Amino acid sequence: FWLGPQRVTRTFTPNALCSRVENMGASSKLPWERLNRLGFTEGPLHLLVPEQHAHRFSSSVITHLWRPPYPEETFVKLAPNIYILSPVASLVRVASSLSFAKTMQHAYQLVGTYRIDGSEIRNRPALTTPDDIRRYVDAASGVRGTKRMRLVKDYLVAGAASPEEANVVILLVAPCRMGGYGLPPPVLNKPIKLTVNGKSEERRPDALWEADRIILEYLGDRYHNRLDRYGP
């Protein structure tokens, strides 16, 4: 839902966050029509259930056991009686089955300003922040996936504008024991003022180490600058 094709408008505001779900154990019929309008139209629907006896498996529904209590900001309310895992809770749920690098890539997309839609990249607001991810992982101690997330959470940098830009930063800041270079985190796509031919211009460098006055620009064809945009 959060990172898939952007045919459905994703609304995400702090007011939508829910720390708990009322009547979560109450039985009810799934509102299929409303779910379809929200974009849940392909493949089986994956649901969380709080008890073993609530497990159900069919061609349309697959259930997963996750007993309460749930950490704050685990669920987002999409519509009446419809809740979904928040972006960070979704990542925690799948992190145990991902490598360190893949978990980093997904996390950078959550805190970045891009979404991949087929062969295109679209600008979108960040779904969460590195600080929010760290807070959630600390609160979710013992939940499946947090062990992997604890390896990732201290190397997240917000603001990547493309997947390849994120990959470069991941390689630079990841610890040496995980295959990275262990560099201090830069600031990504921060506006800076430059004087060019006597005129003030604003630029947004891909990565900026302000204290060291170092700028890094990634030039790549896929999901980034096109070849016809390259300049001297």
PAZABA-852364 format. One line per field, with one value per residue (C-alpha): residue number from 0; residue in three letters; y, z, x. Coordinates in pm, 1 decimal, decimal comma, padded with zeros to 6 digits. Layout:
<nodes>
nr	NUM / ...
rest	ALA / ...
yy	Y / ...
zz	Z / ...
xx	X / ...
</nodes>
This chain:
<nodes>
nr	0 / 1 / 2 / 3 / 4 / 5 / 6 / 7 / 8 / 9 / 10 / 11 / 12 / 13 / 14 / 15 / 16 / 17 / 18 / 19 / 20 / 21 / 22 / 23 / 24 / 25 / 26 / 27 / 28 / 29 / 30 / 31 / 32 / 33 / 34 / 35 / 36 / 37 / 38 / 39 / 40 / 41 / 42 / 43 / 44 / 45 / 46 / 47 / 48 / 49 / 50 / 51 / 52 / 53 / 54 / 55 / 56 / 57 / 58 / 59 / 60 / 61 / 62 / 63 / 64 / 65 / 66 / 67 / 68 / 69 / 70 / 71 / 72 / 73 / 74 / 75 / 76 / 77 / 78 / 79 / 80 / 81 / 82 / 83 / 84 / 85 / 86 / 87 / 88 / 89 / 90 / 91 / 92 / 93 / 94 / 95 / 96 / 97 / 98 / 99 / 100 / 101 / 102 / 103 / 104 / 105 / 106 / 107 / 108 / 109 / 110 / 111 / 112 / 113 / 114 / 115 / 116 / 117 / 118 / 119 / 120 / 121 / 122 / 123 / 124 / 125 / 126 / 127 / 128 / 129 / 130 / 131 / 132 / 133 / 134 / 135 / 136 / 137 / 138 / 139 / 140 / 141 / 142 / 143 / 144 / 145 / 146 / 147 / 148 / 149 / 150 / 151 / 152 / 153 / 154 / 155 / 156 / 157 / 158 / 159 / 160 / 161 / 162 / 163 / 164 / 165 / 166 / 167 / 168 / 169 / 170 / 171 / 172 / 173 / 174 / 175 / 176 / 177 / 178 / 179 / 180 / 181 / 182 / 183 / 184 / 185 / 186 / 187 / 188 / 189 / 190 / 191 / 192 / 193 / 194 / 195 / 196 / 197 / 198 / 199 / 200 / 201 / 202 / 203 / 204 / 205 / 206 / 207 / 208 / 209 / 210 / 211 / 212 / 213 / 214 / 215 / 216 / 217 / 218 / 219 / 220 / 221 / 222 / 223 / 224 / 225 / 226 / 227 / 228 / 229 / 230 / 231
rest	PHE / TRP / LEU / GLY / PRO / GLN / ARG / VAL / THR / ARG / THR / PHE / THR / PRO / ASN / ALA / LEU / CYS / SER / ARG / VAL / GLU / ASN / MET / GLY / ALA / SER / SER / LYS / LEU / PRO / TRP / GLU / ARG / LEU / ASN / ARG / LEU / GLY / PHE / THR / GLU / GLY / PRO / LEU / HIS / LEU / LEU / VAL / PRO / GLU / GLN / HIS / ALA / HIS / ARG / PHE / SER / SER / SER / VAL / ILE / THR / HIS / LEU / TRP / ARG / PRO / PRO / TYR / PRO / GLU / GLU / THR / PHE / VAL / LYS / LEU / ALA / PRO / ASN / ILE / TYR / ILE / LEU / SER / PRO / VAL / ALA / SER / LEU / VAL / ARG / VAL / ALA / SER / SER / LEU / SER / PHE / ALA / LYS / THR / MET / GLN / HIS / ALA / TYR / GLN / LEU / VAL / GLY / THR / TYR / ARG / ILE / ASP / GLY / SER / GLU / ILE / ARG / ASN / ARG / PRO / ALA / LEU / THR / THR / PRO / ASP / ASP / ILE / ARG / ARG / TYR / VAL / ASP / ALA / ALA / SER / GLY / VAL / ARG / GLY / THR / LYS / ARG / MET / ARG / LEU / VAL / LYS / ASP / TYR / LEU / VAL / ALA / GLY / ALA / ALA / SER / PRO / GLU / GLU / ALA / ASN / VAL / VAL / ILE / LEU / LEU / VAL / ALA / PRO / CYS / ARG / MET / GLY / GLY / TYR / GLY / LEU / PRO / PRO / PRO / VAL / LEU / ASN / LYS / PRO / ILE / LYS / LEU / THR / VAL / ASN / GLY / LYS / SER / GLU / GLU / ARG / ARG / PRO / ASP / ALA / LEU / TRP / GLU / ALA / ASP / ARG / ILE / ILE / LEU / GLU / TYR / LEU / GLY / ASP / ARG / TYR / HIS / ASN / ARG / LEU / ASP / ARG / TYR / GLY / PRO
yy	00000,0 / 00251,6 / 00177,6 / 00021,1 / 00176,1 / 00520,4 / 00471,2 / 00537,6 / 00862,1 / 00794,4 / 01020,5 / 01025,8 / 01279,2 / 01260,1 / 01284,5 / 00946,2 / 00762,2 / 00532,4 / 00385,3 / 00131,7 / -00008,3 / -00015,5 / -00340,3 / -00507,4 / -00849,6 / -00799,3 / -01013,9 / -00830,3 / -00872,8 / -00732,8 / -00416,4 / -00538,4 / -00250,7 / 00009,1 / -00190,6 / -00201,2 / 00176,1 / 00209,5 / 00005,7 / -00341,8 / -00521,1 / -00767,6 / -01086,4 / -01213,4 / -00969,8 / -01013,7 / -00952,6 / -00943,8 / -01142,4 / -01125,3 / -01492,5 / -01832,0 / -01943,1 / -01646,6 / -01781,6 / -01811,6 / -01912,4 / -01888,6 / -01764,5 / -01414,8 / -01385,2 / -01487,1 / -01415,0 / -01352,9 / -01380,9 / -01071,3 / -01046,5 / -00711,7 / -00489,8 / -00296,9 / -00012,3 / 00340,9 / 00439,7 / 00083,8 / 00143,4 / 00410,2 / 00453,6 / 00461,3 / 00459,0 / 00358,8 / 00010,5 / -00013,0 / 00010,1 / -00058,4 / -00097,8 / 00233,4 / 00261,4 / 00186,2 / -00099,0 / -00249,1 / -00237,8 / -00397,8 / -00681,6 / -00775,4 / -00681,1 / -01026,1 / -01175,2 / -00908,0 / -00858,9 / -00560,1 / -00387,2 / -00447,5 / -00326,5 / -00010,5 / 00047,0 / 00014,6 / 00238,8 / 00505,2 / 00503,4 / 00561,3 / 00863,4 / 00980,8 / 01197,6 / 00950,3 / 00658,6 / 00412,5 / 00373,9 / 00118,0 / 00268,5 / 00619,1 / 00795,9 / 01036,3 / 01302,6 / 01231,0 / 01353,7 / 01134,8 / 00876,6 / 00892,3 / 01021,9 / 00852,7 / 00969,9 / 00819,4 / 00489,0 / 00484,3 / 00560,0 / 00286,4 / 00023,3 / 00104,6 / 00073,6 / -00251,2 / -00447,2 / -00817,8 / -00779,0 / -00987,9 / -00775,2 / -00535,6 / -00724,5 / -00640,7 / -00286,3 / -00220,0 / -00276,5 / -00023,6 / 00254,2 / 00447,7 / 00478,4 / 00640,0 / 00977,3 / 01158,7 / 01328,7 / 01098,7 / 01192,7 / 00873,1 / 00505,1 / 00531,7 / 00841,8 / 00644,0 / 00349,6 / 00574,1 / 00723,0 / 00377,6 / 00256,8 / 00562,2 / 00564,6 / 00192,4 / 00050,9 / -00117,9 / -00451,8 / -00442,2 / -00355,1 / 00024,9 / 00300,5 / 00416,5 / 00787,9 / 01040,0 / 01102,8 / 01391,0 / 01623,0 / 01531,9 / 01779,0 / 02077,1 / 02415,7 / 02619,8 / 02963,1 / 03001,2 / 03305,0 / 03231,1 / 03510,4 / 03764,9 / 03628,5 / 03436,8 / 03093,1 / 02815,0 / 02462,1 / 02133,6 / 01905,5 / 01535,7 / 01498,6 / 01771,5 / 01745,7 / 02101,6 / 02103,4 / 01969,9 / 02181,0 / 01868,9 / 01812,5 / 01483,9 / 01462,7 / 01132,5 / 01116,1 / 00817,1 / 00755,2 / 00533,3 / 00701,7 / 01014,7 / 01269,9 / 01187,4 / 01184,9 / 01496,9 / 01687,1 / 01630,2 / 01946,9 / 02054,2
zz	00000,0 / 00097,9 / -00166,2 / -00445,4 / -00777,3 / -00714,5 / -00885,8 / -00553,3 / -00363,7 / -00033,1 / 00244,0 / 00548,2 / 00828,8 / 01196,7 / 01282,3 / 01118,5 / 01352,6 / 01604,6 / 01910,0 / 01962,3 / 01773,4 / 01937,6 / 01915,2 / 01742,6 / 01853,9 / 01746,2 / 01453,8 / 01146,0 / 00772,4 / 00563,5 / 00378,2 / 00039,6 / -00159,6 / 00052,8 / 00043,6 / -00335,7 / -00350,1 / -00139,1 / -00392,8 / -00233,5 / -00550,4 / -00633,0 / -00460,5 / -00119,3 / 00164,4 / 00455,8 / 00797,6 / 01150,1 / 01412,9 / 01790,4 / 01873,0 / 01729,0 / 01692,6 / 01460,8 / 01188,3 / 00847,5 / 00513,3 / 00174,8 / -00177,7 / -00073,2 / 00291,3 / 00474,3 / 00845,0 / 01056,4 / 01433,8 / 01621,7 / 01981,2 / 02157,9 / 02312,9 / 02003,6 / 02019,5 / 01974,5 / 01610,3 / 01485,7 / 01295,3 / 01061,5 / 01019,1 / 00649,7 / 00683,1 / 00941,0 / 01068,6 / 00832,4 / 00976,0 / 00816,1 / 00956,6 / 00958,4 / 00723,4 / 00997,1 / 01143,5 / 00794,2 / 00754,4 / 01094,5 / 01000,3 / 00690,5 / 00810,6 / 00952,6 / 00602,9 / 00437,7 / 00422,6 / 00590,0 / 00251,0 / 00146,4 / 00481,9 / 00442,7 / 00092,8 / 00208,2 / 00509,1 / 00290,3 / 00066,4 / 00368,1 / 00478,6 / 00123,1 / -00114,5 / -00398,4 / -00495,3 / -00777,1 / -01014,3 / -01279,8 / -01477,5 / -01340,6 / -01022,3 / -00861,4 / -00599,7 / -00283,0 / 00077,4 / 00316,8 / 00494,2 / 00820,2 / 00968,3 / 01096,3 / 01450,3 / 01428,0 / 01307,9 / 01594,9 / 01849,4 / 01715,2 / 01704,1 / 02063,8 / 02173,0 / 01979,1 / 02160,8 / 02123,5 / 01815,0 / 01519,2 / 01287,9 / 01548,7 / 01567,4 / 01202,9 / 01243,9 / 01535,8 / 01293,8 / 01050,8 / 01255,1 / 01337,5 / 00972,2 / 00826,0 / 00651,5 / 00541,4 / 00209,0 / -00067,6 / -00395,6 / -00592,2 / -00531,4 / -00671,0 / -00464,8 / -00159,2 / -00257,0 / -00272,6 / 00071,3 / 00219,0 / 00092,1 / 00236,4 / 00584,8 / 00651,3 / 00895,6 / 00756,2 / 00911,7 / 00692,6 / 00373,5 / 00393,7 / 00436,2 / 00781,0 / 00691,6 / 00899,4 / 00761,8 / 00513,5 / 00467,5 / 00155,6 / -00094,3 / 00137,1 / -00041,0 / -00041,9 / -00189,6 / -00447,0 / -00632,2 / -01004,1 / -01234,6 / -00969,7 / -00926,3 / -00628,6 / -00717,3 / -00509,7 / -00555,5 / -00388,2 / -00371,6 / -00343,1 / -00036,3 / 00168,9 / 00452,3 / 00577,2 / 00833,9 / 00575,3 / 00286,8 / 00070,0 / -00188,0 / -00364,1 / -00676,4 / -00814,1 / -01192,0 / -01323,4 / -01605,5 / -01433,4 / -01179,2 / -01176,4 / -01419,9 / -01785,6 / -02020,3 / -02198,1 / -01866,7 / -01804,2 / -01803,4 / -01749,3
xx	00000,0 / 00267,7 / 00531,7 / 00328,5 / 00214,9 / 00072,4 / -00263,3 / -00433,6 / -00384,3 / -00209,6 / -00331,3 / -00111,7 / -00132,5 / -00038,0 / -00407,7 / -00465,0 / -00229,5 / -00393,6 / -00226,7 / -00502,3 / -00798,8 / -01139,5 / -01336,8 / -01047,4 / -01158,0 / -01520,3 / -01628,9 / -01752,4 / -01781,9 / -01499,8 / -01611,2 / -01490,2 / -01638,2 / -01460,3 / -01135,9 / -01153,9 / -01194,3 / -00879,8 / -00684,4 / -00687,6 / -00790,2 / -00512,2 / -00404,9 / -00515,5 / -00578,6 / -00335,5 / -00492,5 / -00353,7 / -00543,3 / -00489,0 / -00556,1 / -00461,1 / -00824,6 / -00892,8 / -00662,3 / -00828,2 / -00680,3 / -00849,6 / -00780,5 / -00890,9 / -00776,0 / -00456,5 / -00424,2 / -00113,1 / -00096,9 / 00019,8 / -00093,6 / -00134,7 / -00012,4 / 00088,1 / 00341,9 / 00211,6 / 00154,6 / 00129,4 / -00195,1 / -00329,0 / -00703,0 / -00793,4 / -01170,4 / -01434,0 / -01343,7 / -01045,8 / -00694,8 / -00359,9 / -00011,3 / 00174,7 / 00475,0 / 00728,1 / 00520,4 / 00492,9 / 00870,1 / 00926,0 / 00688,3 / 00892,2 / 01242,8 / 01319,4 / 01292,2 / 01509,7 / 01884,8 / 02051,2 / 02088,0 / 01725,9 / 01596,5 / 01803,7 / 01668,4 / 01306,3 / 01370,1 / 01532,0 / 01226,8 / 01000,8 / 01206,1 / 01279,6 / 01079,1 / 01028,7 / 00806,1 / 00867,4 / 00573,0 / 00662,0 / 00950,3 / 00892,4 / 00991,9 / 00746,8 / 00801,4 / 00603,8 / 00624,7 / 00820,8 / 00604,7 / 00798,8 / 01126,3 / 01443,3 / 01358,6 / 01008,0 / 01154,4 / 01404,4 / 01131,5 / 00906,6 / 01182,8 / 01279,4 / 00914,4 / 00861,6 / 01130,5 / 01059,4 / 00840,6 / 00953,2 / 01166,7 / 01305,4 / 01636,6 / 01704,9 / 01572,3 / 01806,7 / 02097,1 / 01947,9 / 01792,9 / 02111,7 / 02218,9 / 01907,6 / 01925,3 / 01610,0 / 01551,2 / 01681,5 / 01513,6 / 01576,6 / 01658,2 / 02011,9 / 02079,5 / 01969,0 / 02191,8 / 02498,8 / 02428,0 / 02360,5 / 02699,1 / 02875,3 / 02717,5 / 02670,0 / 02928,0 / 03236,0 / 03133,0 / 02820,3 / 03007,4 / 02983,0 / 03241,0 / 03131,2 / 03122,9 / 02928,2 / 02577,1 / 02538,2 / 02241,3 / 02042,3 / 01894,8 / 01925,5 / 01887,2 / 02206,8 / 02281,5 / 02559,2 / 02689,1 / 02722,4 / 02844,2 / 02754,7 / 02400,3 / 02263,6 / 02125,6 / 01973,0 / 02100,9 / 02007,9 / 02313,3 / 02238,5 / 02460,5 / 02624,4 / 02875,4 / 02842,8 / 03123,7 / 03370,9 / 03232,1 / 03197,8 / 02923,1 / 02850,5 / 02632,8 / 02510,7 / 02473,7 / 02284,8 / 02040,2 / 01784,9 / 01552,4 / 01768,9 / 01913,4 / 01855,8 / 02154,4 / 02028,0 / 02042,6 / 02411,1 / 02617,5 / 02976,0
</nodes>
